Amino acid sequence: MILTFMASGFLAAVSTALMLAVAANLAGSIPPFNWLLNFLADTVGVWPIVFAVAVVLSFTWYILLSQPMIRYLEALSRAMDEVARGNYDVTVPPRGRDELGQLGENLVSMSRQIKASLQRERQANQARYELITAVSHDLRTPLTSVLGYLQLIDEDRYRDEVELRYYVDMAYEKAKQLKRLIDQLFEFTRTSHGGIVLRPVPINPAELLEQVAEAFVPALQEAGMEYRLRLPDERATVLADPDLLVRVLENLISNAIRYGREGKVVELELEVRRVERAVLLRVANRGNPIPSHQLDRIFDSFYRGEVSRSGRTGGAGLGLAIVRNIVTLHGGTVRAINETDRTVFEVRLPAAGGAEAAGAGLSPGAAVRTD
């Protein structure tokens, strides 16, 4: 606004000077302009005429120069009306770095932030709705079974003690399933909303991976599977909470057993990347691949995909969500990859310190256990 006023004044001064030069030329040579100009000069005076001309020219130049500003203000007004009506996809014509240009940029930026905030709120509401729906479904099923078996016992609807024991055992198993789900819900909530405190210590990921794998031997044997462990020649250390990192590996291996029975093998791999100062932990199974459209969603809470929802594999749909939360707390990332003949879950964690050669280590790719 100030610049426009100054520019109009400057142009008015220049225009007035030019008009005076022309008038002086006319006054001396061209009738009847010379008579008219001389009459006005003698009657009114030169300076009042100059002042009047300067005022008129200043006003004229100000109107001409302010037209783009007026149009820009009208565009801003229309954009504000759109925002008030709930349309946050507004655009404002580009303008220089003056006050109005910054106002337009701020308006567009504000509308985008409001839109993003509303989208996050809608997503949060949808997530809460899905959470409540999934929890209700998953709690109702075992709870209904427990109530059913207890009702049979309460009404003495059993033939003998053997059948009574069967009802008690089934109710007990369903109660344990219910407790596991509640424990997972509690763990998911803690890892999602800052309810957990990390206690990181230096950990050898190779040793930890082998220890967790050994603990899963009974479950693997029950599923008719085996594991294969591949360790590199280099040793590495990660700073991590050991209990939480064990939980990550347990969830990934359990997931591999649940979905990879047909492949008969769970593959555990460790890779050290010295240049990137990163350690990669991989858990792979050779069952059915994950559909590509599900790869980005399998780490969402309560997302289990079509196969699991059919009831063939079960699971609460929280294991991978807990994995992602824990890995994120450690400054790492996790992703799922479909390879030619296997599905790989890859956890990437920052390495602590440099990697060093392990004299007794195995060559990359060597299988150390096939229990």
Residue frames as qw, qx, qy, qz and C-alpha x, y, z in Angstrom:
[[0.000, 0.886, 0.463, 0.000, 0.00, 0.00, 0.00],
 [0.286, -0.826, 0.111, 0.473, 2.75, 2.46, 0.95],
 [0.428, -0.186, 0.606, 0.645, 4.80, 1.50, -2.08],
 [0.277, 0.601, 0.666, 0.345, 1.79, 2.06, -4.32],
 [0.081, -0.951, -0.245, 0.168, 1.24, 5.52, -2.86],
 [0.374, -0.655, 0.340, 0.562, 4.91, 6.44, -3.27],
 [0.429, 0.095, 0.691, 0.574, 4.97, 5.15, -6.83],
 [0.190, 0.783, 0.560, 0.193, 1.85, 7.12, -7.74],
 [0.193, -0.920, -0.033, 0.339, 3.38, 10.30, -6.26],
 [0.429, -0.410, 0.516, 0.618, 6.60, 9.81, -8.20],
 [0.348, 0.356, 0.714, 0.491, 4.75, 9.19, -11.45],
 [0.048, 0.904, 0.424, -0.035, 2.53, 12.21, -10.78],
 [0.285, -0.791, 0.176, 0.512, 5.59, 14.42, -10.29],
 [0.394, -0.138, 0.657, 0.628, 7.17, 13.17, -13.48],
 [0.245, 0.598, 0.699, 0.307, 3.90, 13.59, -15.38],
 [0.069, -0.932, -0.252, 0.250, 3.42, 17.11, -14.01],
 [0.329, -0.603, 0.372, 0.624, 6.93, 18.10, -15.05],
 [0.342, 0.139, 0.737, 0.567, 6.33, 16.78, -18.53],
 [0.126, 0.781, 0.600, 0.117, 2.99, 18.59, -18.78],
 [0.176, -0.880, -0.036, 0.440, 4.59, 21.84, -17.65],
 [0.355, -0.335, 0.552, 0.676, 7.26, 21.46, -20.28],
 [0.244, 0.429, 0.749, 0.442, 4.61, 20.87, -22.91],
 [0.027, -0.883, -0.451, 0.130, 2.53, 23.77, -21.59],
 [0.267, -0.713, 0.176, 0.623, 5.50, 26.11, -21.72],
 [0.304, -0.040, 0.683, 0.662, 6.10, 25.11, -25.30],
 [0.113, 0.642, 0.712, 0.259, 2.42, 25.64, -26.16],
 [0.151, -0.864, -0.290, 0.383, 2.31, 28.97, -24.35],
 [0.237, -0.610, 0.307, 0.691, 5.05, 30.33, -26.49],
 [0.080, -0.229, 0.709, 0.662, 4.11, 29.12, -29.94],
 [0.081, -0.293, -0.876, -0.373, 0.70, 27.56, -30.56],
 [0.379, -0.004, 0.197, -0.904, -2.51, 29.60, -30.38],
 [0.290, -0.766, -0.023, -0.574, -5.06, 29.49, -28.81],
 [0.813, -0.347, -0.393, 0.254, -3.22, 27.46, -26.14],
 [0.460, 0.147, -0.248, 0.840, -0.73, 30.26, -25.58],
 [0.245, -0.474, -0.043, -0.845, -3.51, 32.77, -24.82],
 [0.770, -0.468, -0.322, -0.289, -5.38, 30.30, -22.52],
 [0.790, -0.176, -0.372, 0.454, -2.29, 29.33, -20.58],
 [0.270, 0.256, -0.182, 0.910, -1.16, 32.92, -20.17],
 [0.441, -0.523, -0.162, -0.712, -4.66, 33.89, -18.98],
 [0.837, -0.425, -0.344, -0.037, -4.72, 31.09, -16.36],
 [0.670, -0.008, -0.318, 0.671, -1.22, 31.96, -15.20],
 [0.058, 0.346, -0.097, 0.931, -2.09, 35.63, -14.79],
 [0.569, -0.478, -0.200, -0.638, -5.48, 34.96, -13.18],
 [0.895, -0.399, -0.178, -0.096, -4.87, 31.94, -10.89],
 [0.278, -0.778, 0.564, -0.009, -1.13, 31.72, -10.67],
 [0.545, 0.427, -0.711, -0.123, 1.36, 29.07, -11.75],
 [0.027, 0.246, -0.900, 0.358, 1.74, 27.14, -8.49],
 [0.614, 0.118, 0.499, -0.600, -1.97, 26.52, -7.86],
 [0.777, 0.421, -0.256, -0.391, -2.21, 25.12, -11.37],
 [0.384, 0.430, -0.811, 0.103, 0.82, 22.91, -10.77],
 [0.269, -0.146, 0.795, -0.524, -0.64, 21.71, -7.47],
 [0.737, 0.239, 0.248, -0.581, -4.03, 20.93, -9.00],
 [0.713, 0.460, -0.475, -0.233, -2.45, 19.05, -11.88],
 [0.181, 0.383, -0.866, 0.268, -0.21, 17.09, -9.50],
 [0.482, -0.029, 0.657, -0.579, -3.17, 16.11, -7.29],
 [0.805, 0.347, 0.013, -0.481, -5.24, 14.96, -10.27],
 [0.612, 0.484, -0.622, -0.061, -2.34, 12.98, -11.72],
 [0.068, -0.326, 0.854, -0.400, -1.49, 11.43, -8.34],
 [0.656, 0.094, 0.499, -0.559, -5.07, 10.28, -7.88],
 [0.788, 0.453, -0.217, -0.355, -5.17, 8.93, -11.44],
 [0.430, 0.474, -0.761, 0.100, -1.90, 7.03, -11.08],
 [0.296, -0.226, 0.780, -0.502, -2.97, 5.70, -7.68],
 [0.794, 0.214, 0.254, -0.509, -6.20, 4.29, -9.15],
 [0.737, 0.500, -0.418, -0.179, -4.31, 2.70, -12.04],
 [0.267, 0.450, -0.809, 0.268, -1.64, 1.17, -9.82],
 [0.389, -0.162, 0.706, -0.569, -4.08, -0.05, -7.17],
 [0.792, 0.160, -0.201, -0.554, -6.26, -2.02, -9.60],
 [0.640, 0.202, -0.739, 0.055, -4.06, -5.17, -9.36],
 [0.028, 0.143, -0.748, 0.647, -4.12, -4.79, -5.59],
 [0.597, 0.030, 0.223, -0.770, -7.90, -4.50, -5.58],
 [0.809, 0.178, -0.443, -0.341, -8.22, -7.58, -7.75],
 [0.443, 0.214, -0.808, 0.324, -5.84, -9.44, -5.44],
 [0.241, -0.085, 0.596, -0.761, -7.89, -8.38, -2.41],
 [0.756, 0.096, -0.064, -0.644, -11.02, -9.64, -4.16],
 [0.718, 0.208, -0.663, -0.050, -9.26, -12.98, -4.78],
 [0.157, 0.173, -0.781, 0.580, -8.29, -13.13, -1.10],
 [0.502, -0.025, 0.331, -0.798, -11.88, -12.38, -0.11],
 [0.823, 0.138, -0.329, -0.442, -13.21, -15.16, -2.34],
 [0.554, 0.221, -0.772, 0.219, -10.62, -17.58, -0.93],
 [0.103, -0.137, 0.671, -0.721, -11.63, -16.69, 2.62],
 [0.699, 0.036, 0.066, -0.711, -15.28, -17.28, 1.75],
 [0.781, 0.186, -0.569, -0.178, -14.38, -20.73, 0.40],
 [0.312, 0.191, -0.796, 0.483, -12.49, -21.57, 3.58],
 [0.373, -0.078, 0.451, -0.807, -15.46, -20.39, 5.65],
 [0.811, 0.111, -0.130, -0.559, -17.69, -22.75, 3.64],
 [0.832, -0.272, 0.481, -0.057, -15.37, -25.68, 4.37],
 [0.838, 0.515, 0.005, 0.183, -13.47, -25.81, 1.08],
 [0.511, -0.750, 0.288, 0.306, -9.80, -25.93, 2.03],
 [0.698, 0.138, 0.455, 0.535, -8.45, -26.53, -1.49],
 [0.186, 0.956, 0.149, -0.171, -8.18, -22.80, -2.14],
 [0.668, 0.110, 0.183, 0.712, -5.61, -21.12, -4.35],
 [0.018, -0.919, -0.101, 0.380, -4.56, -17.48, -4.52],
 [0.660, 0.706, -0.043, 0.254, -2.81, -15.94, -7.55],
 [0.735, -0.182, -0.130, 0.640, 0.92, -15.54, -6.94],
 [0.026, 0.977, 0.043, 0.206, 2.16, -12.11, -5.95],
 [0.414, 0.594, -0.465, 0.509, 5.43, -10.56, -4.88],
 [0.560, -0.177, -0.650, 0.482, 6.89, -10.60, -1.39],
 [0.142, -0.404, 0.133, -0.894, 4.89, -7.59, -0.17],
 [0.331, -0.078, 0.664, -0.666, 2.41, -7.67, 2.70],
 [0.769, 0.211, 0.053, -0.601, -0.50, -8.81, 0.53],
 [0.662, 0.363, -0.643, -0.127, 1.57, -11.55, -1.08],
 [0.125, 0.216, -0.862, 0.441, 2.56, -12.87, 2.35],
 [0.539, 0.042, 0.435, -0.720, -1.08, -12.67, 3.45],
 [0.804, 0.278, -0.264, -0.455, -2.13, -14.80, 0.47],
 [0.513, 0.319, -0.787, 0.127, 0.61, -17.36, 1.13],
 [0.135, -0.147, 0.760, -0.619, -0.38, -17.53, 4.80],
 [0.698, 0.114, 0.172, -0.686, -4.03, -18.05, 3.85],
 [0.789, 0.292, -0.484, -0.241, -3.19, -20.95, 1.53],
 [0.328, 0.292, -0.823, 0.361, -0.81, -22.46, 4.09],
 [0.363, -0.095, 0.590, -0.715, -3.43, -22.13, 6.85],
 [0.801, 0.160, -0.046, -0.575, -6.12, -23.78, 4.71],
 [0.692, 0.300, -0.656, -0.023, -3.80, -26.70, 3.93],
 [0.094, 0.235, -0.801, 0.543, -2.94, -27.12, 7.60],
 [0.584, 0.000, 0.369, -0.723, -6.63, -27.10, 8.52],
 [0.827, 0.241, -0.324, -0.391, -7.34, -29.69, 5.83],
 [0.519, 0.297, -0.773, 0.214, -4.49, -31.91, 7.05],
 [0.168, -0.177, 0.691, -0.681, -5.65, -31.53, 10.66],
 [0.734, 0.084, 0.148, -0.658, -9.21, -32.49, 9.72],
 [0.776, 0.285, -0.533, -0.180, -7.94, -35.49, 7.77],
 [0.274, 0.264, -0.821, 0.427, -5.89, -36.63, 10.76],
 [0.424, -0.073, 0.519, -0.739, -8.93, -36.20, 12.98],
 [0.828, 0.174, -0.135, -0.516, -11.08, -38.24, 10.60],
 [0.647, 0.305, -0.695, 0.066, -8.41, -40.93, 10.43],
 [0.003, 0.228, -0.766, 0.600, -8.16, -40.96, 14.23],
 [0.641, 0.020, 0.303, -0.705, -11.92, -41.28, 14.54],
 [0.835, 0.256, -0.374, -0.314, -11.93, -44.08, 11.97],
 [0.432, 0.322, -0.790, 0.293, -9.08, -45.80, 13.81],
 [0.283, -0.152, 0.651, -0.688, -10.96, -45.53, 17.10],
 [0.790, 0.125, 0.039, -0.599, -14.07, -46.94, 15.47],
 [0.765, 0.306, -0.561, -0.082, -12.10, -49.83, 13.96],
 [0.158, 0.325, -0.792, 0.492, -10.36, -50.40, 17.30],
 [0.517, -0.070, 0.497, -0.694, -13.64, -50.58, 19.20],
 [0.846, 0.228, -0.165, -0.452, -15.18, -52.82, 16.55],
 [0.634, 0.360, -0.678, 0.091, -12.19, -55.16, 16.45],
 [0.033, -0.272, 0.766, -0.582, -11.86, -55.31, 20.24],
 [0.677, 0.000, 0.301, -0.672, -15.56, -56.01, 20.61],
 [0.852, 0.275, -0.341, -0.287, -15.36, -58.80, 18.03],
 [0.543, 0.362, -0.716, 0.250, -12.22, -60.39, 19.42],
 [0.165, -0.230, 0.701, -0.655, -13.33, -60.20, 23.04],
 [0.738, 0.009, 0.108, -0.666, -16.83, -61.43, 22.34],
 [0.772, 0.239, -0.549, -0.215, -15.78, -64.70, 20.70],
 [0.436, 0.132, -0.812, 0.365, -13.74, -66.26, 23.56],
 [0.250, -0.101, 0.516, -0.813, -15.98, -64.67, 26.20],
 [0.761, 0.040, -0.134, -0.633, -19.05, -66.24, 24.60],
 [0.720, 0.154, -0.676, -0.001, -17.31, -69.62, 24.61],
 [0.161, 0.162, -0.740, 0.632, -16.35, -69.29, 28.27],
 [0.487, -0.033, 0.310, -0.816, -19.90, -68.36, 29.22],
 [0.791, 0.110, -0.381, -0.466, -21.27, -71.24, 27.15],
 [0.602, 0.128, -0.761, 0.203, -19.06, -73.88, 28.78],
 [0.009, -0.099, 0.650, -0.754, -19.69, -72.47, 32.26],
 [0.630, -0.019, 0.042, -0.775, -23.42, -72.53, 31.60],
 [0.779, 0.081, -0.585, -0.210, -23.22, -76.20, 30.63],
 [0.399, 0.094, -0.767, 0.492, -21.38, -76.90, 33.88],
 [0.237, -0.090, 0.418, -0.872, -23.76, -74.79, 35.96],
 [0.743, 0.038, -0.056, -0.666, -26.78, -76.62, 34.53],
 [0.586, -0.248, 0.767, -0.087, -25.13, -80.04, 35.06],
 [0.800, 0.519, 0.009, -0.302, -25.38, -80.76, 31.35],
 [0.255, 0.587, -0.766, -0.060, -22.55, -83.28, 31.21],
 [0.879, -0.059, -0.409, -0.238, -22.62, -87.05, 31.23],
 [0.877, -0.302, -0.219, 0.304, -19.62, -87.83, 33.40],
 [0.449, -0.781, 0.108, 0.421, -16.52, -86.36, 34.97],
 [0.572, 0.005, 0.476, 0.668, -14.56, -86.74, 31.74],
 [0.201, 0.691, 0.470, 0.512, -16.99, -84.49, 29.89],
 [0.328, -0.923, -0.174, 0.100, -16.98, -82.07, 32.83],
 [0.582, -0.491, 0.271, 0.590, -13.19, -81.92, 32.68],
 [0.452, 0.337, 0.512, 0.648, -13.40, -81.26, 28.94],
 [0.014, -0.887, -0.367, -0.282, -15.74, -78.29, 29.49],
 [0.480, -0.826, 0.023, 0.294, -13.47, -76.91, 32.21],
 [0.611, -0.198, 0.394, 0.658, -10.39, -77.27, 30.01],
 [0.324, 0.560, 0.492, 0.582, -12.09, -75.57, 27.07],
 [0.192, -0.946, -0.242, -0.101, -13.29, -72.70, 29.26],
 [0.590, -0.647, 0.166, 0.454, -9.77, -72.38, 30.66],
 [0.555, 0.090, 0.455, 0.690, -8.20, -72.24, 27.19],
 [0.135, 0.763, 0.423, 0.469, -10.69, -69.60, 26.05],
 [0.393, -0.904, -0.110, 0.124, -9.99, -67.60, 29.22],
 [0.614, -0.394, 0.297, 0.617, -6.25, -67.73, 28.46],
 [0.401, 0.430, 0.488, 0.645, -6.96, -66.56, 24.92],
 [0.120, -0.915, -0.321, -0.212, -8.94, -63.68, 26.37],
 [0.540, -0.757, 0.071, 0.362, -6.06, -62.79, 28.70],
 [0.602, -0.033, 0.393, 0.694, -3.56, -62.86, 25.83],
 [0.216, 0.683, 0.437, 0.543, -5.71, -60.44, 23.87],
 [0.320, -0.932, -0.168, -0.024, -6.06, -58.11, 26.85],
 [0.644, -0.512, 0.212, 0.527, -2.30, -58.25, 27.43],
 [0.498, 0.253, 0.442, 0.702, -1.69, -57.40, 23.78],
 [0.000, 0.863, 0.364, 0.351, -4.12, -54.51, 23.98],
 [0.490, -0.843, -0.011, 0.220, -2.31, -53.19, 27.03],
 [0.639, -0.264, 0.348, 0.633, 1.08, -53.58, 25.36],
 [0.366, 0.534, 0.467, 0.602, -0.14, -51.92, 22.17],
 [0.162, -0.940, -0.251, -0.162, -1.51, -48.97, 24.14],
 [0.587, -0.695, 0.126, 0.394, 1.74, -48.56, 26.08],
 [0.574, -0.091, 0.441, 0.684, 3.92, -48.62, 22.97],
 [0.262, 0.640, 0.510, 0.512, 1.57, -46.34, 21.02],
 [0.169, -0.897, -0.206, -0.353, 1.06, -43.54, 23.51],
 [0.206, 0.655, -0.453, 0.569, 4.36, -43.12, 25.28],
 [0.750, -0.551, 0.107, -0.350, 3.48, -45.35, 28.20],
 [0.963, -0.068, -0.036, 0.258, 6.76, -47.23, 28.02],
 [0.169, -0.908, 0.367, 0.113, 10.26, -46.22, 29.11],
 [0.832, 0.430, -0.323, 0.140, 13.19, -47.57, 27.12],
 [0.600, -0.697, 0.381, 0.091, 16.10, -49.03, 29.04],
 [0.772, 0.586, -0.246, 0.018, 18.67, -49.46, 26.28],
 [0.605, -0.590, 0.501, 0.187, 21.83, -51.47, 26.82],
 [0.251, 0.556, -0.689, -0.392, 24.46, -52.74, 24.35],
 [0.851, 0.080, 0.456, -0.249, 23.16, -55.96, 22.77],
 [0.115, -0.305, 0.823, 0.465, 24.77, -58.45, 20.43],
 [0.693, 0.241, -0.009, -0.680, 21.94, -59.01, 17.92],
 [0.562, 0.278, -0.753, -0.198, 23.43, -62.28, 16.65],
 [0.116, 0.041, -0.902, 0.414, 23.37, -63.87, 20.10],
 [0.420, 0.189, 0.433, -0.775, 19.90, -62.53, 20.81],
 [0.660, 0.287, -0.350, -0.600, 18.56, -63.82, 17.50],
 [0.481, 0.169, -0.860, -0.012, 19.92, -67.30, 18.18],
 [0.062, 0.030, 0.793, -0.605, 18.56, -67.36, 21.74],
 [0.557, 0.241, 0.204, -0.768, 15.06, -66.38, 20.62],
 [0.636, 0.283, -0.578, -0.427, 15.18, -68.93, 17.80],
 [0.278, 0.110, -0.928, 0.221, 16.09, -71.70, 20.23],
 [0.284, 0.119, 0.618, -0.723, 13.16, -70.75, 22.44],
 [0.652, 0.312, -0.044, -0.690, 10.82, -71.32, 19.47],
 [0.158, 0.260, -0.928, -0.213, 12.02, -74.86, 18.72],
 [0.242, 0.241, 0.894, -0.291, 9.02, -76.54, 20.44],
 [0.458, 0.604, 0.263, -0.597, 6.54, -74.31, 18.61],
 [0.344, 0.550, -0.574, -0.500, 8.32, -74.95, 15.32],
 [0.004, 0.115, -0.992, -0.055, 8.32, -78.69, 15.86],
 [0.360, 0.397, 0.714, -0.450, 4.63, -78.63, 16.72],
 [0.491, 0.679, 0.022, -0.545, 3.97, -76.81, 13.45],
 [0.876, 0.237, 0.356, 0.223, 6.16, -79.26, 11.52],
 [0.377, 0.902, -0.099, 0.188, 8.70, -76.54, 10.75],
 [0.773, -0.226, -0.070, 0.589, 12.36, -75.75, 11.29],
 [0.032, 0.983, -0.030, -0.178, 14.44, -72.60, 11.44],
 [0.779, 0.261, 0.045, 0.568, 17.58, -71.60, 9.60],
 [0.295, -0.902, -0.023, 0.314, 19.89, -68.96, 11.01],
 [0.680, 0.485, 0.065, 0.545, 22.29, -66.96, 8.85],
 [0.395, -0.860, -0.019, 0.324, 24.88, -64.77, 10.57],
 [0.499, 0.823, -0.202, 0.181, 27.62, -62.58, 9.06],
 [0.753, 0.115, -0.353, 0.543, 31.33, -62.62, 9.82],
 [0.127, 0.428, -0.237, 0.863, 31.12, -59.23, 11.49],
 [0.291, -0.500, -0.707, 0.407, 29.99, -58.55, 14.99],
 [0.050, -0.510, -0.160, -0.844, 27.77, -55.61, 15.69],
 [0.167, -0.333, -0.698, 0.612, 26.13, -54.00, 18.69],
 [0.158, -0.598, -0.406, -0.673, 22.84, -52.20, 19.00],
 [0.045, -0.029, 0.554, -0.831, 21.60, -50.05, 21.86],
 [0.526, -0.285, -0.517, -0.613, 18.18, -51.43, 22.64],
 [0.601, -0.314, 0.457, -0.576, 15.87, -52.47, 25.41],
 [0.042, 0.214, -0.967, -0.131, 16.47, -56.25, 25.50],
 [0.349, 0.312, 0.805, -0.363, 12.95, -57.16, 26.62],
 [0.493, 0.652, 0.136, -0.560, 11.36, -55.07, 23.89],
 [0.296, 0.546, -0.662, -0.419, 13.73, -56.31, 21.20],
 [0.141, -0.018, 0.989, -0.051, 12.96, -59.89, 22.22],
 [0.447, 0.494, 0.563, -0.489, 9.29, -59.00, 21.91],
 [0.423, 0.639, -0.296, -0.570, 9.87, -57.78, 18.36],
 [0.184, 0.345, -0.889, -0.237, 11.57, -61.04, 17.36],
 [0.263, 0.163, 0.906, -0.289, 8.95, -63.15, 19.12],
 [0.507, 0.566, 0.310, -0.572, 6.11, -61.41, 17.30],
 [0.418, 0.599, -0.487, -0.478, 7.82, -61.73, 13.93],
 [0.066, 0.220, -0.970, -0.073, 8.69, -65.40, 14.40],
 [0.369, 0.306, 0.771, -0.419, 5.19, -66.18, 15.67],
 [0.520, 0.617, 0.022, -0.590, 3.80, -64.44, 12.61],
 [0.302, 0.493, -0.737, -0.349, 6.11, -66.45, 10.34],
 [0.125, 0.001, 0.984, -0.130, 4.97, -69.71, 11.95],
 [0.446, 0.445, 0.542, -0.556, 1.32, -68.71, 11.71],
 [0.576, 0.682, -0.011, -0.450, 1.45, -67.85, 8.02],
 [0.318, 0.648, -0.653, -0.228, 4.33, -70.01, 6.79],
 [0.737, -0.185, 0.622, -0.188, 3.37, -73.56, 7.74],
 [0.866, 0.474, 0.137, -0.079, 3.19, -74.58, 4.10],
 [0.432, 0.794, -0.409, 0.128, 6.80, -73.50, 3.54],
 [0.930, -0.212, -0.252, 0.163, 8.09, -75.60, 6.48],
 [0.652, 0.017, -0.182, 0.736, 10.96, -73.16, 7.17],
 [0.147, -0.980, -0.121, 0.050, 11.44, -69.92, 9.10],
 [0.700, 0.323, -0.082, 0.631, 14.59, -68.11, 8.00],
 [0.372, -0.899, -0.087, 0.216, 16.38, -65.77, 10.40],
 [0.678, 0.421, 0.026, 0.602, 19.06, -63.48, 9.03],
 [0.341, -0.840, -0.052, 0.419, 21.36, -60.79, 10.35],
 [0.619, 0.539, 0.132, 0.556, 23.15, -58.26, 8.14],
 [0.403, -0.695, -0.077, 0.591, 25.63, -55.62, 9.26],
 [0.476, 0.741, 0.205, 0.427, 26.05, -52.53, 7.11],
 [0.574, -0.372, -0.163, 0.711, 29.10, -50.70, 8.34],
 [0.209, 0.222, 0.242, 0.921, 28.90, -47.77, 5.92],
 [0.346, -0.567, -0.383, -0.642, 25.29, -47.08, 6.84],
 [0.026, -0.219, 0.696, -0.683, 25.97, -47.89, 10.51],
 [0.728, -0.082, 0.020, -0.680, 22.90, -50.10, 10.55],
 [0.176, -0.116, 0.974, -0.089, 21.95, -53.62, 11.57],
 [0.626, 0.053, -0.335, -0.702, 19.25, -55.49, 9.66],
 [0.348, -0.041, 0.895, -0.277, 17.27, -58.33, 11.25],
 [0.534, 0.129, -0.473, -0.689, 15.16, -60.39, 8.87],
 [0.470, 0.053, 0.829, -0.298, 12.50, -63.00, 9.58],
 [0.443, 0.282, -0.507, -0.683, 11.22, -64.80, 6.48],
 [0.618, 0.087, 0.748, -0.227, 8.77, -67.56, 5.74],
 [0.028, 0.158, -0.761, -0.629, 7.96, -69.40, 2.53],
 [0.314, 0.472, 0.781, -0.262, 4.20, -69.51, 2.81],
 [0.327, 0.740, 0.512, 0.289, 1.73, -67.65, 0.67],
 [0.327, 0.147, -0.022, 0.933, 2.96, -64.14, -0.22],
 [0.043, 0.597, 0.466, -0.652, 1.23, -61.09, 1.17],
 [0.400, 0.733, 0.473, 0.281, -0.93, -59.41, -1.49],
 [0.427, 0.228, 0.004, 0.875, 0.78, -56.23, -2.64],
 [0.215, -0.649, -0.210, -0.698, -2.17, -54.03, -1.65],
 [0.724, -0.643, -0.242, -0.058, -1.81, -55.25, 1.95],
 [0.716, 0.112, -0.289, 0.626, 1.91, -54.59, 2.39],
 [0.091, 0.434, -0.165, 0.881, 1.36, -51.01, 3.56],
 [0.575, -0.493, -0.058, -0.650, -1.40, -51.97, 5.99],
 [0.810, -0.156, -0.561, 0.062, -0.20, -55.08, 7.76],
 [0.400, 0.035, -0.527, 0.749, 1.48, -52.99, 10.48],
 [0.362, -0.405, -0.032, -0.839, -1.81, -51.25, 11.28],
 [0.271, -0.104, 0.789, -0.542, -3.52, -52.28, 14.48],
 [0.623, 0.245, 0.618, -0.412, -6.09, -55.07, 14.13],
 [0.624, 0.557, -0.314, -0.449, -5.32, -55.50, 10.43],
 [0.630, -0.253, 0.734, 0.007, -5.04, -59.20, 9.64],
 [0.195, 0.317, -0.710, -0.598, -5.88, -59.52, 5.98],
 [0.755, 0.032, -0.267, -0.599, -8.35, -61.79, 4.28],
 [0.635, 0.113, -0.762, 0.060, -6.64, -65.06, 5.19],
 [0.156, 0.041, -0.740, 0.653, -6.49, -64.38, 8.90],
 [0.457, 0.006, 0.206, -0.865, -10.01, -63.01, 9.07],
 [0.706, 0.023, -0.553, -0.441, -11.23, -66.24, 7.60],
 [0.777, -0.481, 0.243, -0.326, -10.28, -67.89, 10.86],
 [0.938, 0.199, -0.248, 0.139, -7.60, -70.22, 9.51],
 [0.575, 0.326, -0.405, 0.632, -4.73, -68.43, 11.19],
 [0.498, -0.746, -0.409, 0.166, -6.30, -66.42, 13.98],
 [0.464, 0.023, -0.120, 0.877, -4.33, -63.80, 15.84],
 [0.066, -0.760, -0.464, 0.450, -5.48, -60.51, 17.27],
 [0.429, 0.752, 0.250, 0.435, -3.95, -58.35, 14.57],
 [0.273, -0.958, 0.080, -0.025, -1.80, -56.45, 17.08],
 [0.846, -0.282, 0.194, 0.408, 1.53, -58.27, 16.88],
 [0.584, 0.356, 0.230, 0.692, 2.91, -56.39, 13.89],
 [0.079, -0.891, -0.135, -0.427, 1.54, -53.08, 15.14],
 [0.666, -0.729, 0.104, 0.118, 3.44, -53.64, 18.40],
 [0.789, 0.013, 0.229, 0.570, 6.56, -54.50, 16.38],
 [0.340, 0.667, 0.192, 0.634, 6.36, -51.22, 14.49],
 [0.343, -0.905, -0.047, -0.249, 5.81, -49.21, 17.66],
 [0.774, -0.543, 0.162, 0.283, 8.78, -50.78, 19.44],
 [0.703, 0.198, 0.255, 0.634, 11.10, -50.44, 16.44],
 [0.138, 0.816, 0.175, 0.534, 10.08, -46.80, 16.01],
 [0.537, -0.843, 0.022, -0.030, 10.84, -46.14, 19.68],
 [0.767, -0.353, 0.285, 0.454, 14.37, -47.41, 19.00],
 [0.080, 0.752, -0.300, -0.581, 14.83, -45.08, 16.03],
 [0.272, -0.134, 0.863, 0.404, 14.50, -47.89, 13.50],
 [0.591, 0.263, -0.207, -0.734, 12.18, -48.95, 10.73],
 [0.469, 0.023, 0.882, -0.033, 10.38, -52.14, 9.78],
 [0.536, 0.393, -0.278, -0.694, 8.94, -53.22, 6.47],
 [0.772, 0.105, 0.621, -0.083, 7.51, -56.25, 4.71],
 [0.208, 0.554, -0.585, -0.555, 8.90, -57.43, 1.39],
 [0.903, 0.237, 0.303, -0.194, 7.54, -59.95, -1.07],
 [0.086, -0.554, 0.726, 0.397, 10.39, -61.81, -2.73],
 [0.472, 0.215, -0.694, -0.498, 10.16, -64.49, -5.40],
 [0.649, -0.152, -0.738, -0.110, 9.52, -67.41, -3.08],
 [0.467, -0.362, -0.634, 0.498, 9.23, -65.92, 0.40],
 [0.177, -0.890, -0.206, -0.366, 7.88, -63.09, 2.54],
 [0.584, 0.060, -0.383, 0.714, 10.47, -61.11, 4.50],
 [0.312, -0.926, -0.197, -0.085, 10.01, -58.85, 7.50],
 [0.632, 0.295, -0.206, 0.686, 13.04, -56.59, 7.83],
 [0.413, -0.883, -0.176, 0.141, 13.89, -54.60, 10.96],
 [0.550, 0.518, -0.145, 0.639, 16.51, -51.89, 10.55],
 [0.539, -0.809, -0.160, 0.171, 18.19, -50.58, 13.71],
 [0.217, 0.888, -0.347, 0.211, 21.06, -48.11, 14.11],
 [0.851, 0.010, -0.386, 0.355, 24.32, -49.80, 15.01],
 [0.430, -0.895, 0.118, -0.009, 26.19, -48.76, 18.14],
 [0.440, -0.632, 0.566, 0.294, 29.91, -48.40, 17.50],
 [0.407, 0.549, -0.600, -0.416, 31.83, -50.02, 14.68],
 [0.984, 0.033, 0.018, -0.173, 31.51, -53.56, 13.44],
 [0.145, -0.669, 0.725, 0.073, 34.48, -55.84, 13.85],
 [0.628, 0.245, -0.698, -0.241, 35.49, -59.16, 12.38],
 [0.795, -0.361, 0.343, -0.345, 34.40, -62.23, 14.29],
 [0.047, 0.511, -0.845, -0.147, 37.10, -64.82, 14.14],
 [0.232, 0.059, 0.965, -0.103, 34.78, -67.67, 14.92],
 [0.519, 0.408, 0.194, -0.725, 31.92, -66.26, 12.89],
 [0.639, 0.302, 0.695, 0.133, 30.16, -68.02, 10.07],
 [0.164, -0.006, 0.491, 0.855, 30.30, -66.95, 6.49],
 [0.437, 0.232, 0.112, -0.862, 27.31, -64.94, 5.28],
 [0.717, 0.166, -0.379, -0.561, 24.48, -67.23, 4.34],
 [0.321, 0.161, -0.924, 0.134, 25.67, -70.23, 6.32],
 [0.716, -0.443, -0.267, -0.468, 22.90, -72.15, 8.06],
 [0.059, 0.432, -0.762, 0.479, 23.84, -72.84, 11.66],
 [0.320, 0.056, 0.820, -0.472, 20.69, -74.57, 12.82],
 [0.478, -0.035, -0.552, -0.683, 17.87, -76.50, 11.25],
 [0.147, 0.025, 0.880, -0.452, 16.10, -77.85, 14.30]]
